[in-house]
Structure formats: C-alpha cells, structure tokens
Amino acid sequence: MELEKFPSHIIEKIKTTWETWNSPPRLSSDSLHLDEIEEMNLNTMQEG
C-alpha cells in the first residue's frame, strides 16, 4: 500500500496509532493488574 496517496494528517494519525499499539504497556495496564491482584487478595482474606 502506498501511503503517499493519503493526506499527511491521515498518515500522521496512522503512524501515531501504530506506535501506540507497538509500544510496551504503560502505567494504566500495570495499575489495572495491581487492582486485580488487590481484589484477589481481598477475596482470599474474606474467605479465610
């Protein structure tokens, strides 16, 4: 596919989206993971 046929702002959007998809996970996914661990710990304490 030839990107030259697209307007430059579209190409920039595609590049930005691509970089976002291919970058390592940031703090948001880490904090979500920590929230899940906390919830599991709370459930374990309530059961025990």
PDB file of N, CA, C, O and CB in Angstrom:
ATOM      1  N   MET A   1       0.845  -1.190   0.000  1.00  0.00           N
ATOM      2  CA  MET A   1       0.000   0.000   0.000  1.00  0.00           C
ATOM      3  C   MET A   1       0.885   1.246   0.000  1.00  0.00           C
ATOM      4  O   MET A   1       1.851   1.329   0.759  1.00  0.00           O
ATOM      5  CB  MET A   1      -0.958   0.002   1.227  1.00  0.00           C
ATOM      6  N   GLU A   2       0.551   2.203  -0.849  1.00  0.00           N
ATOM      7  CA  GLU A   2       1.350   3.415  -0.940  1.00  0.00           C
ATOM      8  C   GLU A   2       0.732   4.503  -0.072  1.00  0.00           C
ATOM      9  O   GLU A   2      -0.389   4.947  -0.318  1.00  0.00           O
ATOM     10  CB  GLU A   2       1.467   3.887  -2.403  1.00  0.00           C
ATOM     11  N   LEU A   3       1.471   4.924   0.941  1.00  0.00           N
ATOM     12  CA  LEU A   3       0.954   5.933   1.861  1.00  0.00           C
ATOM     13  C   LEU A   3       0.924   7.323   1.244  1.00  0.00           C
ATOM     14  O   LEU A   3       0.204   8.195   1.731  1.00  0.00           O
ATOM     15  CB  LEU A   3       1.785   5.956   3.120  1.00  0.00           C
ATOM     16  N   GLU A   4       1.699   7.550   0.173  1.00  0.00           N
ATOM     17  CA  GLU A   4       1.765   8.880  -0.430  1.00  0.00           C
ATOM     18  C   GLU A   4       0.407   9.354  -0.942  1.00  0.00           C
ATOM     19  O   GLU A   4       0.191  10.556  -1.099  1.00  0.00           O
ATOM     20  CB  GLU A   4       2.767   8.882  -1.567  1.00  0.00           C
ATOM     21  N   LYS A   5      -0.498   8.429  -1.199  1.00  0.00           N
ATOM     22  CA  LYS A   5      -1.811   8.794  -1.739  1.00  0.00           C
ATOM     23  C   LYS A   5      -2.735   9.395  -0.676  1.00  0.00           C
ATOM     24  O   LYS A   5      -3.750  10.004  -1.013  1.00  0.00           O
ATOM     25  CB  LYS A   5      -2.473   7.572  -2.356  1.00  0.00           C
ATOM     26  N   PHE A   6      -2.391   9.229   0.597  1.00  0.00           N
ATOM     27  CA  PHE A   6      -3.226   9.739   1.675  1.00  0.00           C
ATOM     28  C   PHE A   6      -2.791  11.146   2.077  1.00  0.00           C
ATOM     29  O   PHE A   6      -1.620  11.494   1.929  1.00  0.00           O
ATOM     30  CB  PHE A   6      -3.172   8.799   2.883  1.00  0.00           C
ATOM     31  N   PRO A   7      -3.723  11.960   2.585  1.00  0.00           N
ATOM     32  CA  PRO A   7      -3.335  13.274   3.123  1.00  0.00           C
ATOM     33  C   PRO A   7      -2.390  13.097   4.312  1.00  0.00           C
ATOM     34  O   PRO A   7      -2.455  12.092   5.020  1.00  0.00           O
ATOM     35  CB  PRO A   7      -4.591  14.089   3.550  1.00  0.00           C
ATOM     36  N   SER A   8      -1.519  14.071   4.526  1.00  0.00           N
ATOM     37  CA  SER A   8      -0.474  13.934   5.546  1.00  0.00           C
ATOM     38  C   SER A   8      -1.045  13.758   6.954  1.00  0.00           C
ATOM     39  O   SER A   8      -0.466  13.025   7.756  1.00  0.00           O
ATOM     40  CB  SER A   8       0.436  15.148   5.516  1.00  0.00           C
ATOM     41  N   HIS A   9      -2.174  14.417   7.277  1.00  0.00           N
ATOM     42  CA  HIS A   9      -2.725  14.263   8.628  1.00  0.00           C
ATOM     43  C   HIS A   9      -3.222  12.838   8.864  1.00  0.00           C
ATOM     44  O   HIS A   9      -3.177  12.343   9.990  1.00  0.00           O
ATOM     45  CB  HIS A   9      -3.870  15.262   8.855  1.00  0.00           C
ATOM     46  N   ILE A  10      -3.689  12.187   7.816  1.00  0.00           N
ATOM     47  CA  ILE A  10      -4.112  10.782   7.939  1.00  0.00           C
ATOM     48  C   ILE A  10      -2.889   9.896   8.196  1.00  0.00           C
ATOM     49  O   ILE A  10      -2.927   8.996   9.035  1.00  0.00           O
ATOM     50  CB  ILE A  10      -4.867  10.312   6.651  1.00  0.00           C
ATOM     51  N   ILE A  11      -1.815  10.162   7.468  1.00  0.00           N
ATOM     52  CA  ILE A  11      -0.584   9.385   7.645  1.00  0.00           C
ATOM     53  C   ILE A  11      -0.061   9.552   9.071  1.00  0.00           C
ATOM     54  O   ILE A  11       0.372   8.581   9.691  1.00  0.00           O
ATOM     55  CB  ILE A  11       0.495   9.821   6.619  1.00  0.00           C
ATOM     56  N   GLU A  12      -0.099  10.775   9.590  1.00  0.00           N
ATOM     57  CA  GLU A  12       0.358  11.022  10.961  1.00  0.00           C
ATOM     58  C   GLU A  12      -0.493  10.246  11.959  1.00  0.00           C
ATOM     59  O   GLU A  12       0.036   9.664  12.907  1.00  0.00           O
ATOM     60  CB  GLU A  12       0.313  12.528  11.283  1.00  0.00           C
ATOM     61  N   LYS A  13      -1.792  10.234  11.754  1.00  0.00           N
ATOM     62  CA  LYS A  13      -2.703   9.505  12.645  1.00  0.00           C
ATOM     63  C   LYS A  13      -2.389   8.011  12.618  1.00  0.00           C
ATOM     64  O   LYS A  13      -2.361   7.359  13.661  1.00  0.00           O
ATOM     65  CB  LYS A  13      -4.177   9.751  12.239  1.00  0.00           C
ATOM     66  N   ILE A  14      -2.157   7.478  11.435  1.00  0.00           N
ATOM     67  CA  ILE A  14      -1.821   6.058  11.303  1.00  0.00           C
ATOM     68  C   ILE A  14      -0.512   5.754  12.028  1.00  0.00           C
ATOM     69  O   ILE A  14      -0.416   4.763  12.751  1.00  0.00           O
ATOM     70  CB  ILE A  14      -1.715   5.659   9.811  1.00  0.00           C
ATOM     71  N   LYS A  15       0.498   6.608  11.834  1.00  0.00           N
ATOM     72  CA  LYS A  15       1.799   6.394  12.489  1.00  0.00           C
ATOM     73  C   LYS A  15       1.658   6.435  14.005  1.00  0.00           C
ATOM     74  O   LYS A  15       2.215   5.595  14.713  1.00  0.00           O
ATOM     75  CB  LYS A  15       2.818   7.454  12.028  1.00  0.00           C
ATOM     76  N   THR A  16       0.911   7.416  14.495  1.00  0.00           N
ATOM     77  CA  THR A  16       0.720   7.550  15.939  1.00  0.00           C
ATOM     78  C   THR A  16       0.009   6.331  16.508  1.00  0.00           C
ATOM     79  O   THR A  16       0.406   5.796  17.543  1.00  0.00           O
ATOM     80  CB  THR A  16      -0.074   8.821  16.261  1.00  0.00           C
ATOM     81  N   THR A  17      -1.041   5.896  15.825  1.00  0.00           N
ATOM     82  CA  THR A  17      -1.787   4.718  16.269  1.00  0.00           C
ATOM     83  C   THR A  17      -0.900   3.486  16.260  1.00  0.00           C
ATOM     84  O   THR A  17      -0.925   2.691  17.200  1.00  0.00           O
ATOM     85  CB  THR A  17      -3.015   4.490  15.382  1.00  0.00           C
ATOM     86  N   TRP A  18      -0.119   3.325  15.205  1.00  0.00           N
ATOM     87  CA  TRP A  18       0.779   2.178  15.077  1.00  0.00           C
ATOM     88  C   TRP A  18       1.801   2.163  16.212  1.00  0.00           C
ATOM     89  O   TRP A  18       2.056   1.120  16.815  1.00  0.00           O
ATOM     90  CB  TRP A  18       1.497   2.205  13.715  1.00  0.00           C
ATOM     91  N   GLU A  19       2.389   3.337  16.499  1.00  0.00           N
ATOM     92  CA  GLU A  19       3.383   3.425  17.571  1.00  0.00           C
ATOM     93  C   GLU A  19       2.749   3.106  18.922  1.00  0.00           C
ATOM     94  O   GLU A  19       3.369   2.456  19.763  1.00  0.00           O
ATOM     95  CB  GLU A  19       4.023   4.826  17.602  1.00  0.00           C
ATOM     96  N   THR A  20       1.519   3.561  19.128  1.00  0.00           N
ATOM     97  CA  THR A  20       0.819   3.290  20.383  1.00  0.00           C
ATOM     98  C   THR A  20       0.580   1.797  20.551  1.00  0.00           C
ATOM     99  O   THR A  20       0.794   1.248  21.632  1.00  0.00           O
ATOM    100  CB  THR A  20      -0.514   4.049  20.434  1.00  0.00           C
ATOM    101  N   TRP A  21       0.136   1.138  19.484  1.00  0.00           N
ATOM    102  CA  TRP A  21      -0.119  -0.305  19.537  1.00  0.00           C
ATOM    103  C   TRP A  21       1.154  -1.092  19.791  1.00  0.00           C
ATOM    104  O   TRP A  21       1.126  -2.120  20.468  1.00  0.00           O
ATOM    105  CB  TRP A  21      -0.762  -0.775  18.244  1.00  0.00           C
ATOM    106  N   ASN A  22       2.278  -0.613  19.247  1.00  0.00           N
ATOM    107  CA  ASN A  22       3.517  -1.378  19.313  1.00  0.00           C
ATOM    108  C   ASN A  22       4.413  -0.989  20.480  1.00  0.00           C
ATOM    109  O   ASN A  22       5.474  -1.587  20.659  1.00  0.00           O
ATOM    110  CB  ASN A  22       4.271  -1.216  18.041  1.00  0.00           C
ATOM    111  N   SER A  23       4.019  -0.013  21.269  1.00  0.00           N
ATOM    112  CA  SER A  23       4.823   0.372  22.419  1.00  0.00           C
ATOM    113  C   SER A  23       4.483  -0.541  23.597  1.00  0.00           C
ATOM    114  O   SER A  23       3.381  -1.086  23.662  1.00  0.00           O
ATOM    115  CB  SER A  23       4.587   1.864  22.785  1.00  0.00           C
ATOM    116  N   PRO A  24       5.419  -0.707  24.523  1.00  0.00           N
ATOM    117  CA  PRO A  24       5.122  -1.552  25.690  1.00  0.00           C
ATOM    118  C   PRO A  24       4.000  -0.958  26.529  1.00  0.00           C
ATOM    119  O   PRO A  24       3.781   0.253  26.494  1.00  0.00           O
ATOM    120  CB  PRO A  24       6.377  -1.735  26.555  1.00  0.00           C
ATOM    121  N   PRO A  25       3.295  -1.777  27.270  1.00  0.00           N
ATOM    122  CA  PRO A  25       2.190  -1.273  28.100  1.00  0.00           C
ATOM    123  C   PRO A  25       2.674  -0.215  29.086  1.00  0.00           C
ATOM    124  O   PRO A  25       3.781  -0.297  29.618  1.00  0.00           O
ATOM    125  CB  PRO A  25       1.524  -2.428  28.862  1.00  0.00           C
ATOM    126  N   ARG A  26       1.835   0.762  29.313  1.00  0.00           N
ATOM    127  CA  ARG A  26       2.215   1.847  30.219  1.00  0.00           C
ATOM    128  C   ARG A  26       1.569   1.633  31.591  1.00  0.00           C
ATOM    129  O   ARG A  26       1.034   0.563  31.881  1.00  0.00           O
ATOM    130  CB  ARG A  26       1.800   3.223  29.632  1.00  0.00           C
ATOM    131  N   LEU A  27       1.629   2.658  32.415  1.00  0.00           N
ATOM    132  CA  LEU A  27       1.195   2.574  33.808  1.00  0.00           C
ATOM    133  C   LEU A  27      -0.253   2.112  33.926  1.00  0.00           C
ATOM    134  O   LEU A  27      -0.589   1.379  34.856  1.00  0.00           O
ATOM    135  CB  LEU A  27       1.362   3.922  34.490  1.00  0.00           C
ATOM    136  N   SER A  28      -1.109   2.525  33.005  1.00  0.00           N
ATOM    137  CA  SER A  28      -2.532   2.200  33.123  1.00  0.00           C
ATOM    138  C   SER A  28      -2.766   0.692  33.193  1.00  0.00           C
ATOM    139  O   SER A  28      -3.551   0.225  34.018  1.00  0.00           O
ATOM    140  CB  SER A  28      -3.304   2.789  31.947  1.00  0.00           C
ATOM    141  N   SER A  29      -2.092  -0.067  32.337  1.00  0.00           N
ATOM    142  CA  SER A  29      -2.293  -1.513  32.370  1.00  0.00           C
ATOM    143  C   SER A  29      -1.652  -2.118  33.615  1.00  0.00           C
ATOM    144  O   SER A  29      -2.163  -3.093  34.166  1.00  0.00           O
ATOM    145  CB  SER A  29      -1.717  -2.165  31.105  1.00  0.00           C
ATOM    146  N   ASP A  30      -0.526  -1.541  34.064  1.00  0.00           N
ATOM    147  CA  ASP A  30       0.109  -2.034  35.285  1.00  0.00           C
ATOM    148  C   ASP A  30      -0.794  -1.801  36.490  1.00  0.00           C
ATOM    149  O   ASP A  30      -0.944  -2.686  37.333  1.00  0.00           O
ATOM    150  CB  ASP A  30       1.469  -1.352  35.500  1.00  0.00           C
ATOM    151  N   SER A  31      -1.396  -0.617  36.579  1.00  0.00           N
ATOM    152  CA  SER A  31      -2.248  -0.327  37.729  1.00  0.00           C
ATOM    153  C   SER A  31      -3.510  -1.178  37.688  1.00  0.00           C
ATOM    154  O   SER A  31      -4.021  -1.574  38.735  1.00  0.00           O
ATOM    155  CB  SER A  31      -2.613   1.164  37.768  1.00  0.00           C
ATOM    156  N   LEU A  32      -4.018  -1.465  36.493  1.00  0.00           N
ATOM    157  CA  LEU A  32      -5.168  -2.364  36.374  1.00  0.00           C
ATOM    158  C   LEU A  32      -4.797  -3.735  36.916  1.00  0.00           C
ATOM    159  O   LEU A  32      -5.569  -4.351  37.651  1.00  0.00           O
ATOM    160  CB  LEU A  32      -5.643  -2.470  34.902  1.00  0.00           C
ATOM    161  N   HIS A  33      -3.620  -4.204  36.552  1.00  0.00           N
ATOM    162  CA  HIS A  33      -3.144  -5.503  37.021  1.00  0.00           C
ATOM    163  C   HIS A  33      -3.026  -5.501  38.548  1.00  0.00           C
ATOM    164  O   HIS A  33      -3.410  -6.472  39.200  1.00  0.00           O
ATOM    165  CB  HIS A  33      -1.780  -5.849  36.372  1.00  0.00           C
ATOM    166  N   LEU A  34      -2.502  -4.424  39.114  1.00  0.00           N
ATOM    167  CA  LEU A  34      -2.379  -4.335  40.570  1.00  0.00           C
ATOM    168  C   LEU A  34      -3.752  -4.334  41.236  1.00  0.00           C
ATOM    169  O   LEU A  34      -3.930  -4.941  42.291  1.00  0.00           O
ATOM    170  CB  LEU A  34      -1.600  -3.073  40.965  1.00  0.00           C
ATOM    171  N   ASP A  35      -4.717  -3.658  40.627  1.00  0.00           N
ATOM    172  CA  ASP A  35      -6.079  -3.657  41.167  1.00  0.00           C
ATOM    173  C   ASP A  35      -6.645  -5.070  41.200  1.00  0.00           C
ATOM    174  O   ASP A  35      -7.307  -5.459  42.162  1.00  0.00           O
ATOM    175  CB  ASP A  35      -6.990  -2.740  40.333  1.00  0.00           C
ATOM    176  N   GLU A  36      -6.384  -5.833  40.149  1.00  0.00           N
ATOM    177  CA  GLU A  36      -6.871  -7.215  40.107  1.00  0.00           C
ATOM    178  C   GLU A  36      -6.223  -8.046  41.207  1.00  0.00           C
ATOM    179  O   GLU A  36      -6.893  -8.862  41.841  1.00  0.00           O
ATOM    180  CB  GLU A  36      -6.592  -7.846  38.732  1.00  0.00           C
ATOM    181  N   ILE A  37      -4.933  -7.849  41.439  1.00  0.00           N
ATOM    182  CA  ILE A  37      -4.228  -8.590  42.493  1.00  0.00           C
ATOM    183  C   ILE A  37      -4.803  -8.216  43.857  1.00  0.00           C
ATOM    184  O   ILE A  37      -5.029  -9.087  44.698  1.00  0.00           O
ATOM    185  CB  ILE A  37      -2.698  -8.300  42.448  1.00  0.00           C
ATOM    186  N   GLU A  38      -5.041  -6.914  44.079  1.00  0.00           N
ATOM    187  CA  GLU A  38      -5.624  -6.479  45.352  1.00  0.00           C
ATOM    188  C   GLU A  38      -6.987  -7.120  45.567  1.00  0.00           C
ATOM    189  O   GLU A  38      -7.300  -7.577  46.666  1.00  0.00           O
ATOM    190  CB  GLU A  38      -5.748  -4.947  45.395  1.00  0.00           C
ATOM    191  N   GLU A  39      -7.789  -7.151  44.521  1.00  0.00           N
ATOM    192  CA  GLU A  39      -9.127  -7.739  44.631  1.00  0.00           C
ATOM    193  C   GLU A  39      -9.032  -9.222  44.972  1.00  0.00           C
ATOM    194  O   GLU A  39      -9.801  -9.717  45.796  1.00  0.00           O
ATOM    195  CB  GLU A  39      -9.918  -7.543  43.321  1.00  0.00           C
ATOM    196  N   MET A  40      -8.099  -9.932  44.349  1.00  0.00           N
ATOM    197  CA  MET A  40      -7.923 -11.352  44.652  1.00  0.00           C
ATOM    198  C   MET A  40      -7.488 -11.536  46.102  1.00  0.00           C
ATOM    199  O   MET A  40      -7.950 -12.455  46.778  1.00  0.00           O
ATOM    200  CB  MET A  40      -6.891 -11.986  43.699  1.00  0.00           C
ATOM    201  N   ASN A  41      -6.603 -10.666  46.579  1.00  0.00           N
ATOM    202  CA  ASN A  41      -6.154 -10.756  47.967  1.00  0.00           C
ATOM    203  C   ASN A  41      -7.309 -10.513  48.931  1.00  0.00           C
ATOM    204  O   ASN A  41      -7.436 -11.210  49.938  1.00  0.00           O
ATOM    205  CB  ASN A  41      -5.028  -9.753  48.230  1.00  0.00           C
ATOM    206  N   LEU A  42      -8.148  -9.528  48.629  1.00  0.00           N
ATOM    207  CA  LEU A  42      -9.304  -9.248  49.484  1.00  0.00           C
ATOM    208  C   LEU A  42     -10.252 -10.437  49.516  1.00  0.00           C
ATOM    209  O   LEU A  42     -10.746 -10.814  50.578  1.00  0.00           O
ATOM    210  CB  LEU A  42     -10.045  -7.994  48.996  1.00  0.00           C
ATOM    211  N   ASN A  43     -10.505 -11.024  48.360  1.00  0.00           N
ATOM    212  CA  ASN A  43     -11.387 -12.188  48.295  1.00  0.00           C
ATOM    213  C   ASN A  43     -10.816 -13.339  49.113  1.00  0.00           C
ATOM    214  O   ASN A  43     -11.561 -14.032  49.806  1.00  0.00           O
ATOM    215  CB  ASN A  43     -11.598 -12.626  46.838  1.00  0.00           C
ATOM    216  N   THR A  44      -9.524 -13.549  49.042  1.00  0.00           N
ATOM    217  CA  THR A  44      -8.875 -14.629  49.788  1.00  0.00           C
ATOM    218  C   THR A  44      -8.995 -14.387  51.290  1.00  0.00           C
ATOM    219  O   THR A  44      -9.263 -15.317  52.051  1.00  0.00           O
ATOM    220  CB  THR A  44      -7.392 -14.752  49.384  1.00  0.00           C
ATOM    221  N   MET A  45      -8.795 -13.133  51.719  1.00  0.00           N
ATOM    222  CA  MET A  45      -8.881 -12.820  53.151  1.00  0.00           C
ATOM    223  C   MET A  45     -10.307 -13.001  53.659  1.00  0.00           C
ATOM    224  O   MET A  45     -10.509 -13.473  54.778  1.00  0.00           O
ATOM    225  CB  MET A  45      -8.403 -11.379  53.421  1.00  0.00           C
ATOM    226  N   GLN A  46     -11.301 -12.629  52.846  1.00  0.00           N
ATOM    227  CA  GLN A  46     -12.694 -12.764  53.266  1.00  0.00           C
ATOM    228  C   GLN A  46     -13.090 -14.232  53.382  1.00  0.00           C
ATOM    229  O   GLN A  46     -13.859 -14.606  54.268  1.00  0.00           O
ATOM    230  CB  GLN A  46     -13.621 -12.045  52.281  1.00  0.00           C
ATOM    231  N   GLU A  47     -12.562 -15.061  52.484  1.00  0.00           N
ATOM    232  CA  GLU A  47     -12.886 -16.489  52.537  1.00  0.00           C
ATOM    233  C   GLU A  47     -12.214 -17.167  53.723  1.00  0.00           C
ATOM    234  O   GLU A  47     -12.773 -18.092  54.312  1.00  0.00           O
ATOM    235  CB  GLU A  47     -12.468 -17.178  51.238  1.00  0.00           C
ATOM    236  N   GLY A  48     -11.021 -16.711  54.072  1.00  0.00           N
ATOM    237  CA  GLY A  48     -10.241 -17.357  55.122  1.00  0.00           C
ATOM    238  C   GLY A  48     -10.602 -16.864  56.435  1.00  0.00           C
ATOM    239  O   GLY A  48     -10.037 -17.306  57.436  1.00  0.00           O
TER     240      GLY A  48
END
